[in-house]
Amino acid sequence: MKGTILRLGFAGLVIVALMMAGRASSSGATAADEKPATEIKIDNFSFSPNAITVPVGSTVRWTNHDDVPHNVVNEDKSVKSKTMDTDENFSYTFTKPGTYTYYCSIHPRMTGKIVVQ
């Protein structure tokens, strides 16, 4: 009985190890391939930095550090976040070049610009 339990435990460990190895290799991306998101901070009713330039395929992450809710919406609504409370964030990957002017629809004087090249 003790031998059976040990064999089952060992088999379980092997299965878990194989699943983890398969999961790591099936993602297709390595740590070197993944680029960190460009960060935009929402604080004191402003986006910072206010204007950025990024290459096509870049991910931008907005994080609300204000005590009030904000969102991110661009002019043609192709980029649109939900309302973010304090410390919540929204990420978007830009797949097409262009200039994206965005704003907070709750506080429309809050604006920013992303140039994607």
Biopython code that builds the backbone (N, CA, C, O; Angstrom):
import numpy as np
from Bio.PDB.StructureBuilder import StructureBuilder

atoms = [
    (1, "MET", "N", (0.831, -1.197, 0.000)),
    (1, "MET", "CA", (0.000, 0.000, 0.000)),
    (1, "MET", "C", (0.865, 1.246, 0.000)),
    (1, "MET", "O", (0.610, 2.192, -0.745)),
    (2, "LYS", "N", (1.919, 1.239, 0.865)),
    (2, "LYS", "CA", (2.803, 2.389, 0.950)),
    (2, "LYS", "C", (3.516, 2.624, -0.382)),
    (2, "LYS", "O", (3.687, 3.768, -0.801)),
    (3, "GLY", "N", (3.934, 1.537, -1.050)),
    (3, "GLY", "CA", (4.608, 1.635, -2.344)),
    (3, "GLY", "C", (3.683, 2.208, -3.414)),
    (3, "GLY", "O", (4.120, 2.993, -4.255)),
    (4, "THR", "N", (2.411, 1.820, -3.386)),
    (4, "THR", "CA", (1.434, 2.325, -4.349)),
    (4, "THR", "C", (1.224, 3.819, -4.170)),
    (4, "THR", "O", (1.150, 4.559, -5.151)),
    (5, "ILE", "N", (1.128, 4.260, -2.946)),
    (5, "ILE", "CA", (0.943, 5.686, -2.656)),
    (5, "ILE", "C", (2.152, 6.475, -3.149)),
    (5, "ILE", "O", (1.997, 7.536, -3.754)),
    (6, "LEU", "N", (3.357, 5.961, -2.892)),
    (6, "LEU", "CA", (4.571, 6.642, -3.342)),
    (6, "LEU", "C", (4.625, 6.722, -4.865)),
    (6, "LEU", "O", (4.980, 7.761, -5.421)),
    (7, "ARG", "N", (4.273, 5.625, -5.542)),
    (7, "ARG", "CA", (4.278, 5.623, -7.007)),
    (7, "ARG", "C", (3.245, 6.607, -7.566)),
    (7, "ARG", "O", (3.531, 7.330, -8.520)),
    (8, "LEU", "N", (2.062, 6.636, -6.982)),
    (8, "LEU", "CA", (1.032, 7.575, -7.433)),
    (8, "LEU", "C", (1.474, 9.021, -7.198)),
    (8, "LEU", "O", (1.263, 9.886, -8.048)),
    (9, "GLY", "N", (2.083, 9.273, -6.049)),
    (9, "GLY", "CA", (2.576, 10.621, -5.757)),
    (9, "GLY", "C", (3.641, 11.043, -6.748)),
    (9, "GLY", "O", (3.632, 12.173, -7.237)),
    (10, "PHE", "N", (4.579, 10.117, -7.050)),
    (10, "PHE", "CA", (5.633, 10.415, -8.008)),
    (10, "PHE", "C", (5.046, 10.642, -9.401)),
    (10, "PHE", "O", (5.453, 11.566, -10.105)),
    (11, "ALA", "N", (4.092, 9.801, -9.798)),
    (11, "ALA", "CA", (3.453, 9.947, -11.108)),
    (11, "ALA", "C", (2.735, 11.287, -11.197)),
    (11, "ALA", "O", (2.771, 11.950, -12.234)),
    (12, "GLY", "N", (2.086, 11.680, -10.114)),
    (12, "GLY", "CA", (1.407, 12.975, -10.102)),
    (12, "GLY", "C", (2.386, 14.125, -10.291)),
    (12, "GLY", "O", (2.112, 15.065, -11.036)),
    (13, "LEU", "N", (3.535, 14.048, -9.611)),
    (13, "LEU", "CA", (4.563, 15.074, -9.765)),
    (13, "LEU", "C", (5.086, 15.135, -11.192)),
    (13, "LEU", "O", (5.295, 16.219, -11.735)),
    (14, "VAL", "N", (5.298, 13.974, -11.798)),
    (14, "VAL", "CA", (5.775, 13.935, -13.185)),
    (14, "VAL", "C", (4.742, 14.563, -14.117)),
    (14, "VAL", "O", (5.100, 15.333, -15.008)),
    (15, "ILE", "N", (3.479, 14.242, -13.921)),
    (15, "ILE", "CA", (2.416, 14.806, -14.769)),
    (15, "ILE", "C", (2.369, 16.319, -14.634)),
    (15, "ILE", "O", (2.281, 17.030, -15.635)),
    (16, "VAL", "N", (2.426, 16.812, -13.412)),
    (16, "VAL", "CA", (2.401, 18.263, -13.185)),
    (16, "VAL", "C", (3.612, 18.915, -13.843)),
    (16, "VAL", "O", (3.482, 19.959, -14.482)),
    (17, "ALA", "N", (4.785, 18.310, -13.694)),
    (17, "ALA", "CA", (6.000, 18.870, -14.295)),
    (17, "ALA", "C", (5.882, 18.912, -15.819)),
    (17, "ALA", "O", (6.266, 19.901, -16.443)),
    (18, "LEU", "N", (5.355, 17.845, -16.418)),
    (18, "LEU", "CA", (5.181, 17.822, -17.872)),
    (18, "LEU", "C", (4.163, 18.862, -18.333)),
    (18, "LEU", "O", (4.354, 19.503, -19.366)),
    (19, "MET", "N", (3.088, 19.030, -17.571)),
    (19, "MET", "CA", (2.083, 20.038, -17.925)),
    (19, "MET", "C", (2.691, 21.432, -17.862)),
    (19, "MET", "O", (2.438, 22.256, -18.741)),
    (20, "MET", "N", (3.486, 21.703, -16.838)),
    (20, "MET", "CA", (4.121, 23.012, -16.699)),
    (20, "MET", "C", (5.096, 23.249, -17.846)),
    (20, "MET", "O", (5.140, 24.348, -18.398)),
    (21, "ALA", "N", (5.874, 22.238, -18.211)),
    (21, "ALA", "CA", (6.835, 22.371, -19.301)),
    (21, "ALA", "C", (6.111, 22.605, -20.621)),
    (21, "ALA", "O", (6.539, 23.435, -21.423)),
    (22, "GLY", "N", (5.021, 21.886, -20.852)),
    (22, "GLY", "CA", (4.251, 22.070, -22.078)),
    (22, "GLY", "C", (3.609, 23.430, -22.145)),
    (22, "GLY", "O", (3.541, 24.041, -23.211)),
    (23, "ARG", "N", (3.140, 23.906, -21.017)),
    (23, "ARG", "CA", (2.509, 25.224, -20.974)),
    (23, "ARG", "C", (3.518, 26.320, -21.284)),
    (23, "ARG", "O", (3.208, 27.260, -22.015)),
    (24, "ALA", "N", (4.720, 26.207, -20.736)),
    (24, "ALA", "CA", (5.751, 27.220, -20.961)),
    (24, "ALA", "C", (6.176, 27.236, -22.415)),
    (24, "ALA", "O", (6.390, 28.310, -22.978)),
    (25, "SER", "N", (6.306, 26.062, -23.045)),
    (25, "SER", "CA", (6.781, 26.038, -24.419)),
    (25, "SER", "C", (5.676, 26.346, -25.417)),
    (25, "SER", "O", (5.967, 26.774, -26.534)),
    (26, "SER", "N", (4.406, 26.140, -25.045)),
    (26, "SER", "CA", (3.325, 26.363, -26.000)),
    (26, "SER", "C", (2.911, 27.817, -26.101)),
    (26, "SER", "O", (2.155, 28.175, -27.005)),
    (27, "SER", "N", (3.382, 28.663, -25.202)),
    (27, "SER", "CA", (2.963, 30.063, -25.266)),
    (27, "SER", "C", (3.547, 30.761, -26.476)),
    (27, "SER", "O", (2.994, 31.761, -26.934)),
    (28, "GLY", "N", (4.661, 30.254, -27.009)),
    (28, "GLY", "CA", (5.232, 30.831, -28.202)),
    (28, "GLY", "C", (6.063, 32.074, -27.949)),
    (28, "GLY", "O", (6.795, 32.504, -28.840)),
    (29, "ALA", "N", (5.979, 32.656, -26.792)),
    (29, "ALA", "CA", (6.723, 33.876, -26.486)),
    (29, "ALA", "C", (7.707, 33.586, -25.363)),
    (29, "ALA", "O", (7.408, 32.877, -24.403)),
    (30, "THR", "N", (8.868, 34.153, -25.521)),
    (30, "THR", "CA", (9.846, 34.038, -24.453)),
    (30, "THR", "C", (9.926, 35.372, -23.739)),
    (30, "THR", "O", (9.378, 36.373, -24.202)),
    (31, "ALA", "N", (10.603, 35.377, -22.623)),
    (31, "ALA", "CA", (10.741, 36.623, -21.859)),
    (31, "ALA", "C", (11.402, 37.699, -22.713)),
    (31, "ALA", "O", (11.083, 38.880, -22.571)),
    (32, "ALA", "N", (12.318, 37.310, -23.595)),
    (32, "ALA", "CA", (12.994, 38.285, -24.450)),
    (32, "ALA", "C", (12.043, 38.859, -25.501)),
    (32, "ALA", "O", (12.212, 39.999, -25.935)),
    (33, "ASP", "N", (11.026, 38.056, -25.918)),
    (33, "ASP", "CA", (10.081, 38.512, -26.934)),
    (33, "ASP", "C", (9.058, 39.491, -26.379)),
    (33, "ASP", "O", (8.581, 40.366, -27.102)),
    (34, "GLU", "N", (8.719, 39.353, -25.114)),
    (34, "GLU", "CA", (7.679, 40.185, -24.525)),
    (34, "GLU", "C", (8.233, 41.553, -24.168)),
    (34, "GLU", "O", (9.230, 41.676, -23.458)),
    (35, "LYS", "N", (7.569, 42.568, -24.672)),
    (35, "LYS", "CA", (7.981, 43.934, -24.367)),
    (35, "LYS", "C", (7.095, 44.471, -23.260)),
    (35, "LYS", "O", (5.883, 44.255, -23.276)),
    (36, "PRO", "N", (7.681, 45.164, -22.302)),
    (36, "PRO", "CA", (6.840, 45.729, -21.244)),
    (36, "PRO", "C", (5.938, 46.822, -21.810)),
    (36, "PRO", "O", (6.279, 47.484, -22.791)),
    (37, "ALA", "N", (4.806, 46.993, -21.187)),
    (37, "ALA", "CA", (3.868, 48.028, -21.620)),
    (37, "ALA", "C", (4.444, 49.406, -21.317)),
    (37, "ALA", "O", (5.145, 49.601, -20.325)),
    (38, "THR", "N", (4.133, 50.351, -22.190)),
    (38, "THR", "CA", (4.464, 51.743, -21.930)),
    (38, "THR", "C", (3.419, 52.265, -20.951)),
    (38, "THR", "O", (2.219, 52.111, -21.178)),
    (39, "GLU", "N", (3.869, 52.872, -19.879)),
    (39, "GLU", "CA", (2.977, 53.287, -18.803)),
    (39, "GLU", "C", (2.559, 54.749, -18.942)),
    (39, "GLU", "O", (3.383, 55.626, -19.200)),
    (40, "ILE", "N", (1.270, 54.989, -18.768)),
    (40, "ILE", "CA", (0.739, 56.348, -18.664)),
    (40, "ILE", "C", (0.010, 56.426, -17.327)),
    (40, "ILE", "O", (-0.874, 55.621, -17.032)),
    (41, "LYS", "N", (0.394, 57.395, -16.541)),
    (41, "LYS", "CA", (-0.172, 57.564, -15.210)),
    (41, "LYS", "C", (-1.307, 58.584, -15.274)),
    (41, "LYS", "O", (-1.175, 59.638, -15.896)),
    (42, "ILE", "N", (-2.407, 58.261, -14.630)),
    (42, "ILE", "CA", (-3.518, 59.205, -14.473)),
    (42, "ILE", "C", (-3.466, 59.701, -13.043)),
    (42, "ILE", "O", (-3.663, 58.938, -12.098)),
    (43, "ASP", "N", (-3.198, 60.995, -12.896)),
    (43, "ASP", "CA", (-3.074, 61.556, -11.563)),
    (43, "ASP", "C", (-3.308, 63.059, -11.632)),
    (43, "ASP", "O", (-2.905, 63.719, -12.590)),
    (44, "ASN", "N", (-3.967, 63.594, -10.602)),
    (44, "ASN", "CA", (-4.237, 65.030, -10.525)),
    (44, "ASN", "C", (-4.950, 65.541, -11.787)),
    (44, "ASN", "O", (-4.642, 66.616, -12.301)),
    (45, "PHE", "N", (-5.905, 64.745, -12.267)),
    (45, "PHE", "CA", (-6.716, 65.088, -13.433)),
    (45, "PHE", "C", (-5.862, 65.346, -14.681)),
    (45, "PHE", "O", (-6.128, 66.271, -15.449)),
    (46, "SER", "N", (-4.827, 64.508, -14.871)),
    (46, "SER", "CA", (-4.004, 64.620, -16.082)),
    (46, "SER", "C", (-3.403, 63.266, -16.434)),
    (46, "SER", "O", (-3.291, 62.378, -15.589)),
    (47, "PHE", "N", (-3.014, 63.126, -17.715)),
    (47, "PHE", "CA", (-2.314, 61.951, -18.212)),
    (47, "PHE", "C", (-0.832, 62.294, -18.264)),
    (47, "PHE", "O", (-0.456, 63.352, -18.768)),
    (48, "SER", "N", (0.017, 61.400, -17.743)),
    (48, "SER", "CA", (1.445, 61.680, -17.741)),
    (48, "SER", "C", (2.225, 60.416, -18.103)),
    (48, "SER", "O", (2.067, 59.392, -17.438)),
    (49, "PRO", "N", (3.063, 60.465, -19.141)),
    (49, "PRO", "CA", (3.292, 61.618, -19.998)),
    (49, "PRO", "C", (2.069, 61.912, -20.855)),
    (49, "PRO", "O", (1.254, 61.035, -21.140)),
    (50, "ASN", "N", (1.970, 63.154, -21.249)),
    (50, "ASN", "CA", (0.813, 63.620, -22.006)),
    (50, "ASN", "C", (0.860, 63.167, -23.458)),
    (50, "ASN", "O", (-0.181, 62.887, -24.052)),
    (51, "ALA", "N", (2.052, 63.093, -24.034)),
    (51, "ALA", "CA", (2.224, 62.663, -25.425)),
    (51, "ALA", "C", (3.382, 61.679, -25.488)),
    (51, "ALA", "O", (4.438, 61.905, -24.897)),
    (52, "ILE", "N", (3.167, 60.570, -26.221)),
    (52, "ILE", "CA", (4.225, 59.577, -26.397)),
    (52, "ILE", "C", (4.250, 59.108, -27.841)),
    (52, "ILE", "O", (3.271, 59.255, -28.573)),
    (53, "THR", "N", (5.381, 58.542, -28.241)),
    (53, "THR", "CA", (5.533, 57.899, -29.540)),
    (53, "THR", "C", (5.990, 56.471, -29.288)),
    (53, "THR", "O", (6.949, 56.235, -28.553)),
    (54, "VAL", "N", (5.285, 55.511, -29.913)),
    (54, "VAL", "CA", (5.599, 54.094, -29.724)),
    (54, "VAL", "C", (5.598, 53.393, -31.080)),
    (54, "VAL", "O", (4.953, 53.866, -32.017)),
    (55, "PRO", "N", (6.311, 52.274, -31.197)),
    (55, "PRO", "CA", (6.251, 51.506, -32.434)),
    (55, "PRO", "C", (4.958, 50.695, -32.539)),
    (55, "PRO", "O", (4.329, 50.382, -31.528)),
    (56, "VAL", "N", (4.569, 50.360, -33.766)),
    (56, "VAL", "CA", (3.410, 49.491, -33.993)),
    (56, "VAL", "C", (3.613, 48.201, -33.202)),
    (56, "VAL", "O", (4.719, 47.663, -33.156)),
    (57, "GLY", "N", (2.559, 47.715, -32.591)),
    (57, "GLY", "CA", (2.617, 46.493, -31.795)),
    (57, "GLY", "C", (2.854, 46.745, -30.318)),
    (57, "GLY", "O", (2.879, 45.809, -29.519)),
    (58, "SER", "N", (3.029, 48.009, -29.955)),
    (58, "SER", "CA", (3.272, 48.348, -28.549)),
    (58, "SER", "C", (1.979, 48.318, -27.752)),
    (58, "SER", "O", (0.899, 48.618, -28.259)),
    (59, "THR", "N", (2.126, 47.945, -26.492)),
    (59, "THR", "CA", (1.015, 47.987, -25.556)),
    (59, "THR", "C", (1.214, 49.185, -24.639)),
    (59, "THR", "O", (2.308, 49.420, -24.124)),
    (60, "VAL", "N", (0.151, 49.924, -24.449)),
    (60, "VAL", "CA", (0.164, 51.065, -23.528)),
    (60, "VAL", "C", (-0.778, 50.732, -22.388)),
    (60, "VAL", "O", (-1.885, 50.238, -22.600)),
    (61, "ARG", "N", (-0.321, 51.012, -21.167)),
    (61, "ARG", "CA", (-1.160, 50.761, -19.997)),
    (61, "ARG", "C", (-1.369, 52.064, -19.231)),
    (61, "ARG", "O", (-0.411, 52.724, -18.826)),
    (62, "TRP", "N", (-2.634, 52.421, -19.041)),
    (62, "TRP", "CA", (-3.019, 53.582, -18.240)),
    (62, "TRP", "C", (-3.389, 53.075, -16.852)),
    (62, "TRP", "O", (-4.135, 52.104, -16.723)),
    (63, "THR", "N", (-2.870, 53.731, -15.809)),
    (63, "THR", "CA", (-3.218, 53.372, -14.438)),
    (63, "THR", "C", (-3.735, 54.610, -13.726)),
    (63, "THR", "O", (-3.089, 55.657, -13.725)),
    (64, "ASN", "N", (-4.900, 54.477, -13.123)),
    (64, "ASN", "CA", (-5.525, 55.600, -12.422)),
    (64, "ASN", "C", (-4.984, 55.691, -10.995)),
    (64, "ASN", "O", (-5.267, 54.835, -10.157)),
    (65, "HIS", "N", (-4.207, 56.736, -10.733)),
    (65, "HIS", "CA", (-3.688, 56.978, -9.386)),
    (65, "HIS", "C", (-4.461, 58.098, -8.692)),
    (65, "HIS", "O", (-4.105, 58.519, -7.591)),
    (66, "ASP", "N", (-5.510, 58.572, -9.337)),
    (66, "ASP", "CA", (-6.336, 59.632, -8.761)),
    (66, "ASP", "C", (-7.338, 59.034, -7.775)),
    (66, "ASP", "O", (-7.560, 57.824, -7.754)),
    (67, "ASP", "N", (-7.932, 59.898, -6.966)),
    (67, "ASP", "CA", (-8.950, 59.449, -6.010)),
    (67, "ASP", "C", (-10.351, 59.423, -6.615)),
    (67, "ASP", "O", (-11.318, 59.084, -5.931)),
    (68, "VAL", "N", (-10.462, 59.776, -7.880)),
    (68, "VAL", "CA", (-11.758, 59.801, -8.560)),
    (68, "VAL", "C", (-11.685, 58.915, -9.807)),
    (68, "VAL", "O", (-10.594, 58.674, -10.325)),
    (69, "PRO", "N", (-12.820, 58.430, -10.292)),
    (69, "PRO", "CA", (-12.828, 57.573, -11.480)),
    (69, "PRO", "C", (-12.443, 58.343, -12.745)),
    (69, "PRO", "O", (-12.717, 59.536, -12.880)),
    (70, "HIS", "N", (-11.798, 57.620, -13.669)),
    (70, "HIS", "CA", (-11.449, 58.144, -14.990)),
    (70, "HIS", "C", (-11.614, 57.027, -16.008)),
    (70, "HIS", "O", (-11.745, 55.855, -15.654)),
    (71, "ASN", "N", (-11.605, 57.414, -17.282)),
    (71, "ASN", "CA", (-11.564, 56.428, -18.354)),
    (71, "ASN", "C", (-10.685, 56.959, -19.479)),
    (71, "ASN", "O", (-10.176, 58.078, -19.408)),
    (72, "VAL", "N", (-10.514, 56.151, -20.509)),
    (72, "VAL", "CA", (-9.700, 56.520, -21.666)),
    (72, "VAL", "C", (-10.534, 56.226, -22.908)),
    (72, "VAL", "O", (-10.995, 55.101, -23.101)),
    (73, "VAL", "N", (-10.724, 57.237, -23.745)),
    (73, "VAL", "CA", (-11.495, 57.085, -24.983)),
    (73, "VAL", "C", (-10.797, 57.891, -26.063)),
    (73, "VAL", "O", (-10.439, 59.048, -25.837)),
    (74, "ASN", "N", (-10.594, 57.286, -27.257)),
    (74, "ASN", "CA", (-10.044, 58.102, -28.339)),
    (74, "ASN", "C", (-11.181, 58.627, -29.203)),
    (74, "ASN", "O", (-12.338, 58.240, -29.037)),
    (75, "GLU", "N", (-10.831, 59.515, -30.127)),
    (75, "GLU", "CA", (-11.864, 60.241, -30.885)),
    (75, "GLU", "C", (-12.809, 59.333, -31.655)),
    (75, "GLU", "O", (-14.012, 59.593, -31.693)),
    (76, "ASP", "N", (-12.287, 58.259, -32.277)),
    (76, "ASP", "CA", (-13.185, 57.390, -33.053)),
    (76, "ASP", "C", (-13.688, 56.190, -32.243)),
    (76, "ASP", "O", (-14.319, 55.286, -32.791)),
    (77, "LYS", "N", (-13.409, 56.189, -30.951)),
    (77, "LYS", "CA", (-13.878, 55.155, -30.007)),
    (77, "LYS", "C", (-13.278, 53.776, -30.267)),
    (77, "LYS", "O", (-13.785, 52.778, -29.753)),
    (78, "SER", "N", (-12.200, 53.704, -31.060)),
    (78, "SER", "CA", (-11.550, 52.407, -31.272)),
    (78, "SER", "C", (-10.764, 51.988, -30.030)),
    (78, "SER", "O", (-10.499, 50.803, -29.826)),
    (79, "VAL", "N", (-10.397, 52.960, -29.210)),
    (79, "VAL", "CA", (-9.774, 52.692, -27.907)),
    (79, "VAL", "C", (-10.750, 53.218, -26.871)),
    (79, "VAL", "O", (-11.052, 54.411, -26.841)),
    (80, "LYS", "N", (-11.248, 52.319, -26.016)),
    (80, "LYS", "CA", (-12.238, 52.745, -25.027)),
    (80, "LYS", "C", (-12.149, 51.841, -23.806)),
    (80, "LYS", "O", (-12.347, 50.630, -23.894)),
    (81, "SER", "N", (-11.848, 52.453, -22.664)),
    (81, "SER", "CA", (-11.756, 51.676, -21.425)),
    (81, "SER", "C", (-13.074, 51.747, -20.671)),
    (81, "SER", "O", (-13.943, 52.570, -20.960)),
    (82, "LYS", "N", (-13.191, 50.865, -19.704)),
    (82, "LYS", "CA", (-14.272, 51.006, -18.736)),
    (82, "LYS", "C", (-13.845, 52.105, -17.768)),
    (82, "LYS", "O", (-12.702, 52.560, -17.814)),
    (83, "THR", "N", (-14.729, 52.525, -16.917)),
    (83, "THR", "CA", (-14.371, 53.504, -15.892)),
    (83, "THR", "C", (-13.446, 52.829, -14.885)),
    (83, "THR", "O", (-13.748, 51.758, -14.359)),
    (84, "MET", "N", (-12.309, 53.483, -14.629)),
    (84, "MET", "CA", (-11.310, 52.927, -13.713)),
    (84, "MET", "C", (-11.341, 53.660, -12.384)),
    (84, "MET", "O", (-11.256, 54.887, -12.339)),
    (85, "ASP", "N", (-11.462, 52.907, -11.307)),
    (85, "ASP", "CA", (-11.339, 53.474, -9.970)),
    (85, "ASP", "C", (-9.851, 53.562, -9.613)),
    (85, "ASP", "O", (-8.995, 53.182, -10.411)),
    (86, "THR", "N", (-9.556, 54.052, -8.437)),
    (86, "THR", "CA", (-8.180, 54.213, -7.983)),
    (86, "THR", "C", (-7.409, 52.895, -8.085)),
    (86, "THR", "O", (-7.868, 51.848, -7.627)),
    (87, "ASP", "N", (-6.228, 52.975, -8.696)),
    (87, "ASP", "CA", (-5.284, 51.864, -8.886)),
    (87, "ASP", "C", (-5.735, 50.815, -9.897)),
    (87, "ASP", "O", (-5.069, 49.790, -10.046)),
    (88, "GLU", "N", (-6.832, 51.038, -10.585)),
    (88, "GLU", "CA", (-7.198, 50.139, -11.674)),
    (88, "GLU", "C", (-6.478, 50.588, -12.938)),
    (88, "GLU", "O", (-6.056, 51.739, -13.055)),
    (89, "ASN", "N", (-6.343, 49.645, -13.897)),
    (89, "ASN", "CA", (-5.649, 50.005, -15.130)),
    (89, "ASN", "C", (-6.354, 49.454, -16.353)),
    (89, "ASN", "O", (-7.244, 48.607, -16.265)),
    (90, "PHE", "N", (-5.924, 49.965, -17.498)),
    (90, "PHE", "CA", (-6.454, 49.559, -18.799)),
    (90, "PHE", "C", (-5.280, 49.485, -19.759)),
    (90, "PHE", "O", (-4.443, 50.388, -19.790)),
    (91, "SER", "N", (-5.211, 48.419, -20.541)),
    (91, "SER", "CA", (-4.140, 48.259, -21.529)),
    (91, "SER", "C", (-4.729, 48.116, -22.909)),
    (91, "SER", "O", (-5.814, 47.564, -23.091)),
    (92, "TYR", "N", (-3.979, 48.633, -23.901)),
    (92, "TYR", "CA", (-4.395, 48.531, -25.296)),
    (92, "TYR", "C", (-3.141, 48.341, -26.144)),
    (92, "TYR", "O", (-2.139, 49.028, -25.944)),
    (93, "THR", "N", (-3.201, 47.408, -27.089)),
    (93, "THR", "CA", (-2.091, 47.178, -28.010)),
    (93, "THR", "C", (-2.412, 47.845, -29.341)),
    (93, "THR", "O", (-3.437, 47.560, -29.959)),
    (94, "PHE", "N", (-1.529, 48.729, -29.770)),
    (94, "PHE", "CA", (-1.711, 49.496, -31.003)),
    (94, "PHE", "C", (-1.126, 48.724, -32.179)),
    (94, "PHE", "O", (0.088, 48.548, -32.275)),
    (95, "THR", "N", (-2.002, 48.264, -33.076)),
    (95, "THR", "CA", (-1.572, 47.432, -34.199)),
    (95, "THR", "C", (-1.493, 48.195, -35.519)),
    (95, "THR", "O", (-1.022, 47.657, -36.521)),
    (96, "LYS", "N", (-1.950, 49.439, -35.520)),
    (96, "LYS", "CA", (-1.926, 50.251, -36.750)),
    (96, "LYS", "C", (-1.237, 51.573, -36.481)),
    (96, "LYS", "O", (-1.449, 52.183, -35.433)),
    (97, "PRO", "N", (-0.397, 52.033, -37.436)),
    (97, "PRO", "CA", (0.236, 53.341, -37.247)),
    (97, "PRO", "C", (-0.798, 54.460, -37.312)),
    (97, "PRO", "O", (-1.860, 54.311, -37.916)),
    (98, "GLY", "N", (-0.469, 55.573, -36.682)),
    (98, "GLY", "CA", (-1.354, 56.730, -36.707)),
    (98, "GLY", "C", (-1.197, 57.562, -35.456)),
    (98, "GLY", "O", (-0.405, 57.244, -34.569)),
    (99, "THR", "N", (-1.964, 58.629, -35.403)),
    (99, "THR", "CA", (-1.979, 59.494, -34.233)),
    (99, "THR", "C", (-3.306, 59.289, -33.522)),
    (99, "THR", "O", (-4.373, 59.461, -34.110)),
    (100, "TYR", "N", (-3.226, 58.926, -32.273)),
    (100, "TYR", "CA", (-4.400, 58.631, -31.464)),
    (100, "TYR", "C", (-4.524, 59.705, -30.378)),
    (100, "TYR", "O", (-3.758, 59.716, -29.415)),
    (101, "THR", "N", (-5.477, 60.589, -30.544)),
    (101, "THR", "CA", (-5.764, 61.589, -29.523)),
    (101, "THR", "C", (-6.850, 60.999, -28.625)),
    (101, "THR", "O", (-7.874, 60.519, -29.111)),
    (102, "TYR", "N", (-6.623, 61.039, -27.328)),
    (102, "TYR", "CA", (-7.584, 60.445, -26.409)),
    (102, "TYR", "C", (-7.913, 61.411, -25.279)),
    (102, "TYR", "O", (-7.242, 62.428, -25.099)),
    (103, "TYR", "N", (-8.943, 61.083, -24.528)),
    (103, "TYR", "CA", (-9.404, 61.939, -23.438)),
    (103, "TYR", "C", (-10.146, 61.091, -22.419)),
    (103, "TYR", "O", (-10.437, 59.920, -22.665)),
    (104, "CYS", "N", (-10.451, 61.690, -21.274)),
    (104, "CYS", "CA", (-11.316, 61.075, -20.275)),
    (104, "CYS", "C", (-12.716, 61.616, -20.538)),
    (104, "CYS", "O", (-12.933, 62.824, -20.445)),
    (105, "SER", "N", (-13.661, 60.754, -20.863)),
    (105, "SER", "CA", (-15.003, 61.257, -21.188)),
    (105, "SER", "C", (-15.735, 61.777, -19.951)),
    (105, "SER", "O", (-16.731, 62.489, -20.082)),
    (106, "ILE", "N", (-15.257, 61.433, -18.757)),
    (106, "ILE", "CA", (-15.851, 61.954, -17.526)),
    (106, "ILE", "C", (-15.346, 63.375, -17.268)),
    (106, "ILE", "O", (-16.071, 64.221, -16.742)),
    (107, "HIS", "N", (-14.087, 63.620, -17.648)),
    (107, "HIS", "CA", (-13.439, 64.933, -17.459)),
    (107, "HIS", "C", (-12.786, 65.309, -18.790)),
    (107, "HIS", "O", (-11.574, 65.152, -18.938)),
    (108, "PRO", "N", (-13.561, 65.800, -19.759)),
    (108, "PRO", "CA", (-13.080, 65.982, -21.135)),
    (108, "PRO", "C", (-11.884, 66.919, -21.306)),
    (108, "PRO", "O", (-11.256, 66.915, -22.365)),
    (109, "ARG", "N", (-11.556, 67.714, -20.300)),
    (109, "ARG", "CA", (-10.369, 68.567, -20.447)),
    (109, "ARG", "C", (-9.081, 67.762, -20.278)),
    (109, "ARG", "O", (-7.993, 68.252, -20.582)),
    (110, "MET", "N", (-9.207, 66.531, -19.795)),
    (110, "MET", "CA", (-8.054, 65.634, -19.689)),
    (110, "MET", "C", (-7.814, 65.006, -21.056)),
    (110, "MET", "O", (-8.646, 64.236, -21.536)),
    (111, "THR", "N", (-6.690, 65.323, -21.689)),
    (111, "THR", "CA", (-6.393, 64.811, -23.017)),
    (111, "THR", "C", (-4.965, 64.302, -23.088)),
    (111, "THR", "O", (-4.123, 64.660, -22.265)),
    (112, "GLY", "N", (-4.703, 63.466, -24.077)),
    (112, "GLY", "CA", (-3.374, 62.960, -24.335)),
    (112, "GLY", "C", (-3.255, 62.529, -25.782)),
    (112, "GLY", "O", (-4.244, 62.499, -26.515)),
    (113, "LYS", "N", (-2.033, 62.194, -26.193)),
    (113, "LYS", "CA", (-1.808, 61.819, -27.595)),
    (113, "LYS", "C", (-0.763, 60.707, -27.659)),
    (113, "LYS", "O", (0.259, 60.741, -26.973)),
    (114, "ILE", "N", (-1.055, 59.721, -28.507)),
    (114, "ILE", "CA", (-0.108, 58.647, -28.771)),
    (114, "ILE", "C", (0.127, 58.593, -30.278)),
    (114, "ILE", "O", (-0.814, 58.476, -31.064)),
    (115, "VAL", "N", (1.387, 58.680, -30.662)),
    (115, "VAL", "CA", (1.778, 58.528, -32.073)),
    (115, "VAL", "C", (2.352, 57.126, -32.218)),
    (115, "VAL", "O", (3.304, 56.754, -31.531)),
    (116, "VAL", "N", (1.759, 56.355, -33.120)),
    (116, "VAL", "CA", (2.192, 54.990, -33.365)),
    (116, "VAL", "C", (2.878, 54.954, -34.720)),
    (116, "VAL", "O", (2.275, 55.292, -35.740)),
    (117, "GLN", "N", (4.146, 54.542, -34.727)),
    (117, "GLN", "CA", (4.941, 54.533, -35.982)),
    (117, "GLN", "C", (5.304, 53.120, -36.382)),
    (117, "GLN", "O", (5.965, 52.918, -37.401)),
]
sb = StructureBuilder()
sb.init_structure("model")
sb.init_model(0)
sb.init_chain("A")
sb.init_seg("    ")
for serial, (resi, resn, name, xyz) in enumerate(atoms, 1):
    if name == "N":
        sb.init_residue(resn, " ", resi, " ")
    sb.init_atom(name, np.array(xyz, "f"), 0.0, 1.0, " ", f" {name:<3s}", serial, name[0])
structure = sb.get_structure()
